[in-house]
Amino acid sequence: PSDETQKCDTLAPQAVADAKQLMHLSQALGGVTIIKKGRIDLISDGQSVLAVQDTGSPRRCGGIGDLLSGSTAVFTTWTSFLSTDDPIAAIDPDSNTTLATARPVLWAAYAACVLAR
């Protein structure tokens, strides 16, 4: 996996615990997509968890949540033009291996998290 998207078993123990907790919360709320901001941003729809660790500003400014929610809305709207809600794989172009597979709305949230960093 790349630095940006890692499987849960390669994350720090606290991030793994947070990812599991986030997935259970999403499931309890009916599968809504949740973004948990932090040193490692976590995104879950109750089926999958994506971890965002892209390098960005060492300190996030006030109002970044507004940018995150607005860009998430834009990217989610764009994904709504897809003809499927089936999982889409992220492929490493160098090795042609699958990095992660997730529903389009998770990739929209992932893109917004990267932008906010």
ABEGO torsion letter per residue (X at the ends): XBAABBBAAABBAAAAAAAAAAAAAAAAAGGBBBBBBEABBBBBAGABBBBBABBBBABBBBGAAAAAAAAAAAAAAAAAABABABBBBBBBAAAGBBABBBBAAAAAAAAAAAAAX
